[in-house]
């Protein structure tokens, strides 16, 4: 009798559990293969190379090619200097991790900050740089290793598309996510660090591996899957649907395992 009950229960619930498993698995698969047509966010282009035709204006108001600047591991990030939202905490996070890292900025690596608003001038970028340098203990080193730029619309489009940085203009401002890209000396995209907090260890390892030309998966990709960028609030919020899908998959697998592996009582 007990055996009959167990078999009936398994036969009744197993199709449902398998269905939930496949639904949750399909959602989890997005962690590995992110959707390419996101409107706002970051689509990773690991192991791809930066194009040659990205022209920038540096702090001396000189025209320079982006690829000519990359002769060492480079942390690349896109902001706009008038940003009232996440750009300031992102830049403060960069300043903070530069101070905490035992790697020497300007020697072991460099940081290039590019405005993706073609209306902005380098004067504004220079003022912003000074603001962040004032927050730092490694001010002198950062002054020579953290560079700010502006550019024209065509080069901005080429640069942001090359690294998968997606943003949307709304009036005079932009909706965008917080992310930095780590580039190897041979101009290859090898790592993405997302969000507004960077662990010194993660920062250091990304730069060391970039110096060796090694690409690696984003360490916080699971967190990015569980958190969704809210363009209105300009922050990251937990996506309970995705988290629920993962939990359903986990408990479904546990329940199926119990049904399959539980010793059957003899009648």
Phi and psi in degrees as a GROMACS rama.xvg file:
@    title "Ramachandran Plot"
@    xaxis  label "Phi"
@    yaxis  label "Psi"
@TYPE xy
-61.8676  -39.282  UNK-2
-62.5256  -39.9423  UNK-3
-64.1259  -40.9332  UNK-4
-64.84  -43.5294  UNK-5
-63.4281  -42.9718  UNK-6
-64.7481  -39.981  UNK-7
-64.7532  -42.6198  UNK-8
-63.4319  -43.9736  UNK-9
-64.9703  -40.8805  UNK-10
-67.5317  -29.1814  UNK-11
-79.7397  -40.8441  UNK-12
-96.6045  -19.0779  UNK-13
-60.988  -44.2915  UNK-14
-60.6352  -39.7702  UNK-15
-63.7968  -44.5221  UNK-16
-64.3533  -40.1636  UNK-17
-64.2804  -38.3093  UNK-18
-63.0651  -44.7255  UNK-19
-63.3254  -36.1563  UNK-20
-62.4169  -45.4013  UNK-21
-68.768  -35.5343  UNK-22
-64.1112  -48.1957  UNK-23
-66.009  -37.1223  UNK-24
-64.112  -38.5719  UNK-25
-63.6598  -37.9119  UNK-26
-68.4539  -42.0891  UNK-27
-65.6871  -28.9548  UNK-28
-61.0418  -24.7752  UNK-29
-65.5986  -22.0217  UNK-30
-64.4816  -36.9461  UNK-31
-85.3776  -39.0957  UNK-32
-119.932  81.4644  UNK-33
-61.9397  148.898  UNK-34
-66.2024  133.177  UNK-35
-82.2017  -16.3937  UNK-36
-104.73  29.4095  UNK-37
-65.2818  145.116  UNK-38
-86.1979  -37.856  UNK-39
-133.578  125.81  UNK-40
145.219  -153.955  UNK-41
-133.539  126.749  UNK-42
-108.484  115.156  UNK-43
-71.2262  133.615  UNK-44
-118.232  54.8957  UNK-45
-59.7886  142.151  UNK-46
70.6429  8.0672  UNK-47
-94.399  156.243  UNK-48
-104.51  146.975  UNK-49
-68.1587  142.009  UNK-50
-71.8772  160.2  UNK-51
-79.3543  -16.2966  UNK-52
-100.424  42.0088  UNK-53
-108.643  110.342  UNK-54
-102.589  133.431  UNK-55
-126.075  161.946  UNK-56
-111.709  121.07  UNK-57
-88.821  -174.221  UNK-58
-69.0449  -15.2026  UNK-59
-95.6449  9.92886  UNK-60
63.2695  30.7052  UNK-61
-98.3633  146.658  UNK-62
-82.7297  126.395  UNK-63
-136.914  152.162  UNK-64
-89.5988  135.128  UNK-65
-55.8845  -47.6148  UNK-66
-64.9469  -25.7192  UNK-67
-70.7123  -21.1159  UNK-68
-82.8387  -20.4772  UNK-69
-91.7718  95.3213  UNK-70
-121.931  7.72784  UNK-71
-154.42  170.303  UNK-72
-51.4407  131.6  UNK-73
-129.878  129.865  UNK-74
-96.2047  120.154  UNK-75
-110.73  130.971  UNK-76
-141.69  150.108  UNK-77
-114.843  128.534  UNK-78
-142.143  178.764  UNK-79
-129.072  138.431  UNK-80
-69.3459  -21.8547  UNK-81
-88.7556  2.41971  UNK-82
-55.546  125.899  UNK-83
-89.9981  -0.0492746  UNK-84
-112.999  -115.35  UNK-85
-80.2886  -8.94414  UNK-86
-62.4978  -42.6313  UNK-87
-63.3236  -50.8009  UNK-88
-64.1865  -30.4056  UNK-89
-63.7015  -47.0746  UNK-90
-68.2663  -35.0128  UNK-91
-65.136  -35.8002  UNK-92
-65.313  -40.2867  UNK-93
-63.4377  -46.0385  UNK-94
-59.1594  -40.8593  UNK-95
-66.0133  -43.853  UNK-96
-74.4594  -28.7248  UNK-97
-60.8057  -44.1829  UNK-98
-63.7231  -38.9231  UNK-99
-80.2424  -24.6099  UNK-100
-73.4497  142.778  UNK-101
-87.2469  0.546414  UNK-102
-79.7886  149.152  UNK-103
-96.9793  115.685  UNK-104
-68.2108  139.378  UNK-105
94.4647  -25.1831  UNK-106
-111.678  -56.9223  UNK-107
-81.9863  -27.5414  UNK-108
-163.068  174.486  UNK-109
-140.363  162.606  UNK-110
-122.524  128.792  UNK-111
-116.857  119.208  UNK-112
-107.847  125.716  UNK-113
-122.708  129.723  UNK-114
-76.8073  131.134  UNK-115
-96.6164  12.7659  UNK-116
-101.549  107.889  UNK-117
-66.8133  -10.1818  UNK-118
-81.471  -15.8027  UNK-119
-81.8419  148.078  UNK-120
-106.359  162.063  UNK-121
-68.4207  -22.2369  UNK-122
-57.3689  -41.882  UNK-123
-66.9369  -39.7645  UNK-124
-61.8264  -39.9863  UNK-125
-64.5442  -41.3126  UNK-126
-64.7016  -40.5385  UNK-127
-64.3949  -42.3734  UNK-128
-58.3407  -44.7129  UNK-129
-60.7981  -38.6131  UNK-130
-60.397  -44.6165  UNK-131
-75.7942  -33.0231  UNK-132
-62.8046  -33.2821  UNK-133
-66.7993  -16.3464  UNK-134
-87.4458  -8.14043  UNK-135
-106.079  149.771  UNK-136
-84.402  -29.0073  UNK-137
-93.9726  48.1034  UNK-138
-59.6858  -47.8796  UNK-139
-64.8952  -43.3843  UNK-140
-64.0401  -42.9011  UNK-141
-67.422  -31.9976  UNK-142
-60.229  -33.3876  UNK-143
-96.5284  -5.95178  UNK-144
-122.746  -7.01708  UNK-145
-116.955  111.151  UNK-146
-114.126  143.299  UNK-147
-113.993  146.279  UNK-148
-143.598  159.423  UNK-149
-126.492  173.068  UNK-150
-160.235  175.568  UNK-151
-88.1848  166.202  UNK-152
-61.8382  -39.0945  UNK-153
-65.3497  -44.4314  UNK-154
-69.0674  -35.9145  UNK-155
-62.1506  -43.8847  UNK-156
-62.4233  -44.5655  UNK-157
-61.9783  -41.8828  UNK-158
-68.6783  -47.7515  UNK-159
-69.0913  -35.4688  UNK-160
-68.5375  -34.4243  UNK-161
-64.3193  -35.9612  UNK-162
-98.984  -4.13404  UNK-163
79.4065  26.2947  UNK-164
-88.7663  112.309  UNK-165
-105.168  130.218  UNK-166
-144.499  167.308  UNK-167
-140.781  132.459  UNK-168
-81.4542  135.06  UNK-169
-132.934  100.519  UNK-170
68.1194  -124.796  UNK-171
-91.7449  -2.67387  UNK-172
-118.388  -176.301  UNK-173
-135.285  148.313  UNK-174
-101.069  129.639  UNK-175
-160.218  166.631  UNK-176
-99.2226  174.999  UNK-177
-107.108  120.744  UNK-178
-163.123  152.641  UNK-179
-127.867  152.917  UNK-180
-116.662  138.135  UNK-181
-105.07  126.882  UNK-182
-115.854  137.155  UNK-183
-79.2952  164.54  UNK-184
-59.8141  -22.2659  UNK-185
-92.0695  19.4411  UNK-186
72.5059  26.2682  UNK-187
-100.058  138.481  UNK-188
-77.6982  117.492  UNK-189
-117.785  -14.8705  UNK-190
-161.634  149.351  UNK-191
-120.825  135.624  UNK-192
-119.724  114.851  UNK-193
-108.511  153.959  UNK-194
98.3486  -169.305  UNK-195
-119.477  24.7207  UNK-196
-145.228  131.698  UNK-197
-126.051  124.935  UNK-198
-74.7436  135.134  UNK-199
-54.2026  -37.3981  UNK-200
-65.459  -44.6689  UNK-201
-63.105  -42.3644  UNK-202
-60.1644  -47.8351  UNK-203
-64.3395  -46.307  UNK-204
-64.0491  -38.3379  UNK-205
-62.1413  -41.1021  UNK-206
-71.4384  -42.4732  UNK-207
-62.1971  -44.8296  UNK-208
-68.1453  -32.422  UNK-209
-64.5689  -36.6407  UNK-210
-64.1176  -24.073  UNK-211
-97.3823  0.565541  UNK-212
73.7951  18.6318  UNK-213
-92.5691  130.749  UNK-214
-98.251  155.601  UNK-215
-151.67  157.136  UNK-216
-67.8451  153.584  UNK-217
-67.3422  124.487  UNK-218
-64.664  -31.4638  UNK-219
-100.238  28.3881  UNK-220
-64.9839  -36.6967  UNK-221
-62.7327  -40.4318  UNK-222
-64.6011  -38.7204  UNK-223
-64.0134  -32.9368  UNK-224
-68.4985  -38.9081  UNK-225
-78.8647  -20.9421  UNK-226
-114.978  138.397  UNK-227
-114.261  140.311  UNK-228
-76.2605  126.473  UNK-229
-98.3717  103.998  UNK-230
-65.3151  -27.5416  UNK-231
-73.0547  -47.443  UNK-232
-83.6797  -9.5706  UNK-233
52.0847  51.5951  UNK-234
-154.446  173.591  UNK-235
-101.163  131.602  UNK-236
-125.921  149.998  UNK-237
-68.1847  133.818  UNK-238
-95.1061  98.8929  UNK-239
-69.262  -25.2017  UNK-240
-64.9792  -46.3661  UNK-241
-66.4511  -43.8831  UNK-242
-62.9647  -40.5593  UNK-243
-62.0328  -38.6835  UNK-244
-61.3219  -41.2061  UNK-245
-65.2575  -42.5732  UNK-246
-65.5678  -39.9771  UNK-247
-60.8611  -44.3755  UNK-248
-61.6005  -43.2835  UNK-249
-63.0582  -51.1026  UNK-250
-69.4929  -30.5031  UNK-251
-63.9549  -43.7758  UNK-252
-64.2958  -40.4806  UNK-253
-63.4434  -43.0509  UNK-254
-66.405  -42.2308  UNK-255
-63.1257  -40.5239  UNK-256
-62.7637  -38.7127  UNK-257
-64.0545  -44.2166  UNK-258
-63.3583  -39.3021  UNK-259
-78.7882  -40.0959  UNK-260
-93.3295  -15.1688  UNK-261
-63.4672  129.971  UNK-262
-59.9424  136.451  UNK-263
-87.1314  136.077  UNK-264
-79.6453  138.926  UNK-265
-73.3745  138.815  UNK-266
